[in-house]
Amino acid sequence: MHPDLVLTNARLLDPGTGAFLPFDALAVTGGRIARLGTGRELDPGAAELIDLDGAVVVPGLTDGHLHPVSGAERTAGVDLSGCADLAEVRTALAGAARELAPGQWLRGWGLDPNAFGGLPVSADSVGAVLDGLPAAIDLFDAHSMLASRRALELAGIDGPRRFDQGSAEVVCDADGRPTGLLLEDAACELVEAVAPRPSFEELCRATVEVLGRMAAAGLTGGHAMDANGESLAVYAALEERGHLPLRLRVAPWVQPGVTPEELAGLIRRQGEGGRNWRVAGAKLFMDGTIDNGTAWLERPDCHGESTGAFWPDPAEYTRVIGELHRAGVPTATHAIGDAAVRHVLDAVQRAVAAHGAGGVRHRVEHVETVPDDTVARFAALGVTASMQPTHCTEYTRADHTDNWSRRLGEERANRAFRCRDLAEAGARVVLGSDWPIAPFAPLGVMAGARHRRPARHPEQPPHLPGQALTPLQALAGYTLAPAWAAGEEDRAGRLAVGHRGDLTVLAGDPLRTPDAELAALPVLLTVLGGTVTHRAG
């Protein structure tokens, strides 16, 4: 059988050793790497033959945590991620408001609470630009929303509410009047329920555009951490139309209050999907975010907040983890604070003790602040640390003057985003962006993991430089580690015969490109299962 694709005159980089393989050509047949050799040895009858002129081939890069469909919908509004203060926020919102038709909603995303300075995060702090407008603005963490007075009125929100999610809240002032700040999913959904939503076709078009940009950045895969709304139907439609350029592993949410029937339904759906997407695993939340005071910390933050779990009864979370583990379903739990991470590890340990390891690989997402004894437990339990180093470099400051660091205090802020410590303790560290929380470009994330500086201000001092990853560790975080976390190390993550023909071709060696230059290294070619999904120029 003739190969579908042959790459010649290539340098093939092994992410395990950092060395180049003793071959200069690679053939993909039937979606998998069929041969490694030299250009002269491989079949010249390939459907496509590409001379790479010495470019570097690495296994296809996989983002370990992203939200393609919900992110495509969320980022349809005005981008506030570059606004450093309230004056810039107001200017951006005013410009977007001028483009609205009468009665149309104003949407925004990426709002950083640091932009408020010493003022509370509230509609009143933003000011008159929101007067009379139905507006819903997502804060950068995607765990909170700022709603205008008109949006609150349309949603019927006139005071505090009770929710099944322990950290969800309609924030109110001393008189019980909502301020506009909504914390966590259950509270935000009150406004989302009355806000306009895109049609299915609009959502498909937005997702196609996002996935195309991801492929152009070198991504061949992603671990999608939600199946909310119409996500699964979008993936199925895009694949049918030939517009799914990433291989996606989708983990539906399991929320507090889940019924036995709902849990059984999620277990039955495991493996559902198509050629390049499938349901695999479950996503849970153990806490919220430090910036909002909804994380679960062993000691309160400086405002006396972040004292409780997302699950009102943490023991119920432990029981659900046990049920999923027994059924062979891998879990990924959002856990940011030290108490949350500890509880997740305790739950996994109990599940393994009760039912055996069974080859089920669990993960903790984010792991923002943990003590030494918790670091050591990841490797012992075989739990993956799924981390986003650019959350540290883009949203905190080296001098700890940002909201996140002030809330934690020096001691806990100094043991944060411990990528290097976890890797050197033997844990698998998967890297990702959590897009749309942070930019998805994988070379940019790897660069941030290495130099620990904000991308827009590389002249600033590094954030916790002792946690910087080596170039090889950073590359493994996008290749070997996500393959292992998915239980696919025998068919993904390396340039080896029998492995998937998912490939990223770079203009230079990412391991020897200086840290400050890595994000700009050109992506020449992206290949999914032997099919070119991006070609530079």
C-alpha positions as CSV (number, residue, x, y, z in Angstrom):
1,M,0.0,0.0,0.0
2,H,1.3,3.4,-0.9
3,P,1.6,5.9,2.0
4,D,-0.7,8.8,2.3
5,L,2.0,11.2,3.3
6,V,5.8,11.1,3.2
7,L,7.9,13.8,4.8
8,T,11.5,13.9,3.7
9,N,14.7,16.0,4.5
10,A,13.4,16.3,8.0
11,R,14.9,16.3,11.5
12,L,12.8,14.0,13.7
13,L,12.9,15.0,17.4
14,D,12.3,12.5,20.2
15,P,10.5,14.2,23.1
16,G,11.7,11.6,25.5
17,T,15.5,12.1,25.0
18,G,15.7,15.4,23.3
19,A,17.8,13.8,20.6
20,F,17.2,13.6,16.9
21,L,16.3,10.2,15.5
22,P,18.7,8.6,13.0
23,F,16.3,9.1,10.2
24,D,15.4,11.9,7.9
25,A,12.0,10.7,6.5
26,L,8.7,9.5,7.8
27,A,5.7,7.9,6.1
28,V,2.1,7.9,7.3
29,T,-0.3,5.2,6.0
30,G,-3.9,4.7,7.2
31,G,-3.5,7.5,9.8
32,R,-0.4,6.0,11.5
33,I,3.3,6.2,11.2
34,A,4.2,3.3,8.9
35,R,7.9,3.8,8.4
36,L,10.9,5.8,9.5
37,G,13.9,5.9,7.3
38,T,15.6,8.0,4.6
39,G,14.0,9.7,1.7
40,R,15.5,7.2,-0.6
41,E,14.1,4.2,1.3
42,L,10.5,5.3,1.5
43,D,7.9,4.7,-1.1
44,P,7.9,7.5,-3.7
45,G,4.3,6.7,-4.6
46,A,2.9,8.6,-1.7
47,A,-0.3,10.5,-2.2
48,E,1.6,13.6,-0.9
49,L,5.4,14.0,-0.7
50,I,6.7,17.0,1.2
51,D,10.4,18.1,1.3
52,L,10.9,19.8,4.7
53,D,14.3,21.3,3.9
54,G,15.7,20.5,7.3
55,A,12.6,21.5,9.4
56,V,12.0,19.8,12.8
57,V,9.2,17.3,13.3
58,V,7.8,16.7,16.7
59,P,4.8,14.6,17.8
60,G,1.6,16.5,17.3
61,L,1.1,19.0,20.2
62,T,-1.8,18.4,22.5
63,D,-3.3,21.0,24.8
64,G,-4.1,19.3,28.0
65,H,-7.0,21.6,29.0
66,L,-9.2,23.7,26.7
67,H,-12.8,24.5,25.9
68,P,-13.2,24.8,22.1
69,V,-17.0,25.2,21.7
70,S,-17.9,27.0,24.8
71,G,-14.8,29.2,24.3
72,A,-15.9,30.0,20.8
73,E,-19.2,31.2,22.1
74,R,-17.7,33.0,25.1
75,T,-15.2,35.0,23.1
76,A,-17.8,36.4,20.7
77,G,-18.0,39.7,22.7
78,V,-15.5,42.5,23.3
79,D,-12.1,41.3,24.3
80,L,-11.1,43.0,27.6
81,S,-8.1,40.8,28.4
82,G,-5.7,43.6,27.5
83,C,-7.3,46.2,29.7
84,A,-5.0,47.2,32.6
85,D,-7.3,49.5,34.4
86,L,-11.0,50.7,34.6
87,A,-10.4,53.6,32.2
88,E,-9.4,51.1,29.5
89,V,-12.3,48.8,30.4
90,R,-14.8,51.7,30.0
91,T,-13.3,52.8,26.7
92,A,-13.5,49.2,25.3
93,L,-17.1,48.7,26.5
94,A,-18.2,52.2,25.2
95,G,-16.8,51.4,21.8
96,A,-18.6,48.1,21.7
97,A,-21.8,49.6,23.0
98,R,-21.9,52.2,20.1
99,E,-22.1,49.3,17.7
100,L,-25.2,47.7,19.3
101,A,-28.7,47.8,17.9
102,P,-31.4,49.0,20.4
103,G,-32.1,46.3,23.0
104,Q,-29.0,44.2,21.9
105,W,-26.9,42.7,24.7
106,L,-23.4,43.8,25.3
107,R,-21.1,40.8,25.9
108,G,-17.5,40.9,27.0
109,W,-14.8,38.5,28.2
110,G,-11.3,38.3,29.7
111,L,-12.0,41.0,32.4
112,D,-9.1,41.0,34.9
113,P,-10.1,41.9,38.5
114,N,-6.8,43.6,38.9
115,A,-8.2,46.3,36.6
116,F,-10.5,47.5,39.4
117,G,-7.6,48.5,41.6
118,G,-8.9,49.1,45.1
119,L,-12.6,49.3,44.0
120,P,-15.0,46.3,44.3
121,V,-15.7,44.2,41.2
122,S,-19.2,45.6,40.6
123,A,-21.4,47.2,38.0
124,D,-21.2,50.5,39.9
125,S,-17.4,50.4,39.7
126,V,-17.5,50.1,35.9
127,G,-19.9,53.1,35.8
128,A,-22.3,54.8,33.5
129,V,-21.2,52.9,30.3
130,L,-23.4,50.0,31.5
131,D,-26.5,52.2,32.3
132,G,-29.6,50.9,30.7
133,L,-27.8,48.2,28.7
134,P,-28.3,44.5,29.2
135,A,-24.7,43.4,29.6
136,A,-22.9,40.2,30.7
137,I,-19.2,40.3,31.0
138,D,-17.1,37.2,31.8
139,L,-14.2,37.7,34.1
140,F,-11.0,36.2,32.9
141,D,-11.3,33.0,35.1
142,A,-14.7,32.0,33.5
143,H,-16.0,31.3,36.9
144,S,-17.6,34.7,37.4
145,M,-19.6,37.2,35.5
146,L,-20.3,40.9,35.9
147,A,-23.9,41.7,35.0
148,S,-25.4,45.1,34.4
149,R,-28.4,46.4,36.4
150,R,-30.6,45.8,33.3
151,A,-29.3,42.3,32.9
152,L,-30.1,41.5,36.5
153,E,-33.6,42.9,36.1
154,L,-34.2,40.8,33.0
155,A,-33.0,37.7,34.9
156,G,-35.2,38.5,37.9
157,I,-32.2,38.8,40.3
158,D,-33.1,41.2,43.1
159,G,-31.3,39.6,46.1
160,P,-29.2,36.6,47.3
161,R,-30.0,33.1,46.1
162,R,-29.2,29.6,47.4
163,F,-27.4,27.1,45.1
164,D,-26.4,23.4,45.1
165,Q,-22.8,24.5,44.3
166,G,-21.2,25.5,47.6
167,S,-19.3,28.5,46.3
168,A,-21.9,29.9,43.9
169,E,-23.2,33.3,44.9
170,V,-25.1,36.3,43.8
171,V,-22.9,38.9,45.5
172,C,-24.9,41.6,47.3
173,D,-24.0,44.8,49.2
174,A,-24.7,45.4,52.9
175,D,-28.4,46.2,52.0
176,G,-28.9,42.9,50.2
177,R,-28.8,44.6,46.7
178,P,-27.0,42.6,44.0
179,T,-23.8,44.3,42.9
180,G,-23.7,42.6,39.5
181,L,-21.0,40.1,40.4
182,L,-22.1,36.5,40.0
183,L,-19.8,33.7,41.3
184,E,-19.6,30.2,39.8
185,D,-21.7,28.5,37.2
186,A,-25.0,28.2,38.9
187,A,-25.2,32.0,39.6
188,C,-24.0,32.9,36.1
189,E,-26.6,30.7,34.5
190,L,-29.3,32.9,35.8
191,V,-28.3,35.6,33.4
192,E,-27.2,33.2,30.6
193,A,-30.8,31.8,30.6
194,V,-32.2,35.2,29.5
195,A,-29.3,36.4,27.3
196,P,-29.4,35.7,23.5
197,R,-27.5,32.6,22.4
198,P,-26.0,31.9,18.9
199,S,-27.8,29.5,16.6
200,F,-26.3,26.1,16.0
201,E,-24.8,27.1,12.7
202,E,-23.4,30.3,14.1
203,L,-21.8,28.2,16.8
204,C,-20.4,25.8,14.2
205,R,-18.9,28.6,12.2
206,A,-17.3,30.2,15.3
207,T,-15.8,26.8,16.4
208,V,-14.4,26.1,12.9
209,E,-12.6,29.4,13.0
210,V,-11.2,28.8,16.4
211,L,-10.1,25.2,15.6
212,G,-8.4,26.5,12.4
213,R,-6.4,28.9,14.4
214,M,-5.4,26.2,16.9
215,A,-4.2,24.0,14.0
216,A,-2.2,26.9,12.6
217,A,-0.6,27.3,16.0
218,G,0.6,23.6,15.9
219,L,-2.1,21.9,17.9
220,T,-3.2,18.4,16.7
221,G,-5.2,17.6,19.8
222,G,-6.8,18.8,22.9
223,H,-8.4,17.5,26.1
224,A,-11.8,19.4,26.1
225,M,-13.0,19.9,29.6
226,D,-16.7,20.2,29.0
227,A,-19.5,18.8,26.9
228,N,-21.9,21.6,27.8
229,G,-24.7,22.9,25.6
230,E,-24.4,21.6,22.0
231,S,-20.6,20.9,22.1
232,L,-20.9,17.2,21.2
233,A,-23.4,17.9,18.4
234,V,-21.0,20.6,17.1
235,Y,-18.0,18.2,17.0
236,A,-20.1,15.6,15.2
237,A,-21.3,18.1,12.6
238,L,-17.8,19.5,12.0
239,E,-16.4,16.0,11.5
240,E,-19.1,15.1,9.1
241,R,-18.3,18.3,7.1
242,G,-14.6,17.6,7.2
243,H,-13.9,20.6,9.5
244,L,-12.5,19.0,12.6
245,P,-8.7,19.6,12.5
246,L,-8.0,18.5,16.1
247,R,-8.3,15.2,17.8
248,L,-10.5,15.9,20.9
249,R,-11.0,13.9,24.1
250,V,-14.1,15.3,25.8
251,A,-14.8,15.1,29.5
252,P,-18.5,16.0,30.5
253,W,-19.1,17.7,33.8
254,V,-20.4,16.0,36.9
255,Q,-21.9,18.5,39.3
256,P,-23.1,18.4,42.9
257,G,-26.5,16.9,43.1
258,V,-25.8,14.4,40.3
259,T,-28.4,11.6,40.4
260,P,-27.6,7.9,40.2
261,E,-29.3,7.9,36.8
262,E,-27.3,10.8,35.5
263,L,-24.0,9.2,36.7
264,A,-25.0,5.9,35.0
265,G,-25.7,7.8,31.8
266,L,-22.3,9.4,31.8
267,I,-20.7,6.0,32.3
268,R,-22.6,4.6,29.4
269,R,-21.5,7.5,27.1
270,Q,-17.8,6.7,27.5
271,G,-16.4,6.1,24.1
272,E,-19.2,7.8,22.2
273,G,-17.9,9.9,19.4
274,G,-16.4,9.9,15.9
275,R,-13.1,9.4,14.2
276,N,-11.4,12.4,15.8
277,W,-13.5,13.1,18.9
278,R,-14.8,11.0,21.7
279,V,-16.2,11.2,25.2
280,A,-13.5,10.0,27.6
281,G,-13.6,10.7,31.3
282,A,-15.5,13.1,33.5
283,K,-14.8,16.7,34.7
284,L,-15.6,17.7,38.3
285,F,-14.9,20.8,40.4
286,M,-13.6,20.8,44.0
287,D,-13.4,24.5,44.3
288,G,-13.6,27.8,42.4
289,T,-10.9,30.5,42.0
290,I,-8.6,32.4,44.4
291,D,-9.3,35.7,42.7
292,N,-13.0,35.4,43.5
293,G,-12.6,34.0,47.0
294,T,-14.2,30.7,45.9
295,A,-11.2,28.4,46.1
296,W,-10.9,25.9,49.0
297,L,-8.0,26.8,51.2
298,E,-6.8,25.2,54.4
299,R,-6.7,28.7,55.9
300,P,-8.9,31.6,54.7
301,D,-7.5,34.2,52.3
302,C,-6.9,37.8,53.5
303,H,-10.6,38.6,53.2
304,G,-11.6,35.6,55.2
305,E,-12.9,33.9,52.0
306,S,-12.0,30.7,50.1
307,T,-13.0,28.5,53.1
308,G,-15.4,26.0,51.5
309,A,-15.7,23.3,48.8
310,F,-17.6,23.5,45.6
311,W,-19.4,20.3,46.6
312,P,-21.4,21.3,49.8
313,D,-20.8,17.8,51.0
314,P,-17.2,16.9,50.1
315,A,-17.9,13.3,51.2
316,E,-20.4,13.0,48.3
317,Y,-17.7,14.0,45.9
318,T,-15.5,11.2,47.4
319,R,-18.3,8.7,46.8
320,V,-18.8,9.8,43.2
321,I,-15.1,9.5,42.5
322,G,-15.3,6.0,43.9
323,E,-18.2,5.1,41.6
324,L,-16.5,6.5,38.5
325,H,-13.2,4.8,39.4
326,R,-15.0,1.4,39.9
327,A,-16.6,1.9,36.4
328,G,-13.2,2.6,34.9
329,V,-13.9,6.3,34.1
330,P,-10.9,8.6,34.5
331,T,-11.6,11.8,36.2
332,A,-10.2,15.4,35.9
333,T,-11.0,17.6,38.9
334,H,-10.6,21.3,39.0
335,A,-8.8,21.9,42.3
336,I,-6.9,25.2,42.9
337,G,-6.5,25.6,46.6
338,D,-4.5,23.4,48.9
339,A,-7.5,22.0,50.7
340,A,-9.2,21.1,47.4
341,V,-6.2,19.4,46.0
342,R,-5.7,17.4,49.2
343,H,-9.3,16.3,49.2
344,V,-9.1,15.1,45.6
345,L,-6.0,13.1,46.3
346,D,-7.6,11.6,49.4
347,A,-10.6,10.6,47.3
348,V,-8.5,8.9,44.6
349,Q,-6.5,7.1,47.3
350,R,-9.8,5.8,48.9
351,A,-11.1,4.7,45.5
352,V,-7.9,2.8,44.7
353,A,-7.9,1.2,48.1
354,A,-11.5,0.0,47.7
355,H,-11.4,-1.1,44.0
356,G,-7.8,-1.5,43.0
357,A,-5.9,0.8,40.6
358,G,-7.5,-0.9,37.5
359,G,-5.4,1.2,35.1
360,V,-7.7,4.2,35.7
361,R,-5.7,7.5,35.4
362,H,-7.1,10.5,37.4
363,R,-6.0,14.1,37.1
364,V,-6.0,17.3,39.0
365,E,-6.5,20.5,37.0
366,H,-4.7,23.7,37.9
367,V,-2.9,22.8,41.2
368,E,-2.2,26.5,42.0
369,T,-1.0,26.3,45.6
370,V,0.0,23.2,47.5
371,P,2.5,22.3,50.3
372,D,5.4,19.9,50.0
373,D,3.6,16.8,51.3
374,T,0.9,17.2,48.7
375,V,3.5,17.5,45.9
376,A,4.9,14.1,46.9
377,R,1.5,12.4,46.7
378,F,0.9,12.9,42.9
379,A,3.6,10.4,41.8
380,A,2.8,7.9,44.5
381,L,-0.9,7.8,43.5
382,G,-0.2,8.0,39.7
383,V,-2.3,11.2,39.5
384,T,-1.5,13.6,36.7
385,A,-0.9,17.3,37.4
386,S,-2.6,19.2,34.6
387,M,-1.2,22.8,34.8
388,Q,-1.4,26.1,32.9
389,P,1.9,28.0,33.6
390,T,0.7,31.1,31.7
391,H,-2.0,31.6,34.3
392,C,0.8,32.4,36.7
393,T,2.8,34.5,34.3
394,E,-0.1,36.5,32.8
395,Y,-2.3,37.0,35.8
396,T,0.0,37.3,38.8
397,R,3.0,39.6,39.4
398,A,6.5,38.7,40.5
399,D,6.3,41.1,43.4
400,H,3.0,39.6,44.6
401,T,1.0,42.9,44.3
402,D,-1.7,41.3,42.2
403,N,-5.1,40.3,43.6
404,W,-4.4,36.6,43.5
405,S,-1.1,36.9,45.5
406,R,-2.5,39.4,48.0
407,R,-5.4,37.1,48.8
408,L,-3.1,34.2,49.5
409,G,-0.3,36.0,51.3
410,E,3.4,35.6,50.8
411,E,3.8,32.1,52.2
412,R,1.2,30.4,50.0
413,A,1.9,32.6,47.0
414,N,5.6,31.5,47.2
415,R,4.5,27.8,46.8
416,A,2.4,28.3,43.8
417,F,2.2,26.8,40.3
418,R,4.8,24.2,41.3
419,C,5.4,22.8,37.8
420,R,9.1,22.0,38.3
421,D,8.6,20.5,41.8
422,L,5.9,18.2,40.6
423,A,7.9,17.1,37.6
424,E,11.0,16.4,39.7
425,A,8.9,14.5,42.3
426,G,8.0,12.1,39.5
427,A,4.5,13.3,38.6
428,R,3.4,13.6,35.0
429,V,2.9,17.3,34.3
430,V,0.5,17.9,31.4
431,L,0.6,21.5,30.1
432,G,-2.3,23.4,28.6
433,S,-3.9,26.8,28.2
434,D,-7.4,26.5,29.6
435,W,-8.4,28.5,26.6
436,P,-10.2,30.9,26.5
437,I,-8.7,31.8,29.9
438,A,-5.3,32.2,28.3
439,P,-4.0,32.1,24.7
440,F,-3.9,28.6,23.2
441,A,-0.7,28.9,21.2
442,P,1.3,25.9,22.5
443,L,4.7,27.4,21.9
444,G,3.7,30.4,23.9
445,V,2.6,28.2,26.8
446,M,5.9,26.3,26.6
447,A,7.8,29.5,26.5
448,G,6.0,30.8,29.7
449,A,6.7,27.5,31.4
450,R,10.4,28.0,30.7
451,H,11.0,31.8,31.2
452,R,8.1,32.4,33.7
453,R,7.6,36.0,32.4
454,P,4.4,37.7,31.0
455,A,4.4,37.4,27.2
456,R,3.5,41.1,26.8
457,H,6.2,42.3,29.2
458,P,9.3,40.0,28.9
459,E,11.4,42.7,30.5
460,Q,9.7,42.1,33.8
461,P,11.3,39.7,36.4
462,P,10.3,36.1,36.3
463,H,7.5,34.7,38.4
464,L,8.8,32.1,40.8
465,P,11.8,31.2,38.6
466,G,12.5,28.1,40.6
467,Q,9.4,26.5,39.1
468,A,10.6,27.0,35.5
469,L,10.5,23.8,33.4
470,T,13.4,22.7,31.2
471,P,12.9,22.8,27.5
472,L,12.6,19.0,27.4
473,Q,10.1,19.0,30.3
474,A,8.0,21.6,28.6
475,L,7.9,19.7,25.3
476,A,6.9,16.5,27.2
477,G,4.0,18.4,28.7
478,Y,2.5,18.7,25.2
479,T,3.5,15.3,23.9
480,L,4.4,12.4,26.2
481,A,2.4,13.6,29.3
482,P,-1.0,14.1,27.6
483,A,-0.6,10.7,25.8
484,W,0.0,9.0,29.1
485,A,-2.8,10.8,30.9
486,A,-5.2,9.6,28.2
487,G,-3.8,6.0,28.4
488,E,-2.5,6.3,24.9
489,E,1.2,6.2,25.4
490,D,1.4,3.1,23.1
491,R,0.0,5.0,20.1
492,A,0.6,8.8,20.7
493,G,3.2,11.2,21.9
494,R,6.3,9.8,20.1
495,L,7.6,9.5,16.5
496,A,7.4,5.8,16.4
497,V,6.1,3.2,13.9
498,G,2.5,2.4,14.8
499,H,1.9,5.7,16.5
500,R,-0.7,8.2,15.1
501,G,0.4,10.3,12.2
502,D,-0.2,13.5,14.2
503,L,2.7,15.8,13.6
504,T,3.8,19.4,14.2
505,V,6.6,20.7,12.0
506,L,8.6,23.7,13.2
507,A,11.1,26.0,11.5
508,G,13.7,25.2,14.2
509,D,14.6,23.0,17.2
510,P,12.2,24.0,20.1
511,L,14.7,22.6,22.6
512,R,17.5,24.9,21.5
513,T,15.5,28.0,20.6
514,P,16.0,30.6,23.3
515,D,13.2,30.9,25.8
516,A,12.3,34.4,24.8
517,E,12.2,33.5,21.0
518,L,10.2,30.2,21.3
519,A,6.7,31.7,21.0
520,A,7.6,33.2,17.6
521,L,9.1,30.0,16.2
522,P,7.2,29.5,12.9
523,V,4.8,26.5,12.6
524,L,5.4,25.3,9.1
525,L,3.0,22.3,9.0
526,T,0.4,20.6,11.1
527,V,-0.7,17.1,10.3
528,L,-3.6,15.1,11.8
529,G,-3.5,11.4,11.0
530,G,-1.6,12.0,7.8
531,T,-3.8,14.8,6.6
532,V,-2.3,18.3,6.5
533,T,-4.5,20.7,8.5
534,H,-2.2,23.7,8.3
535,R,0.5,24.7,5.9
536,A,2.4,28.0,6.4
537,G,1.9,30.4,3.6
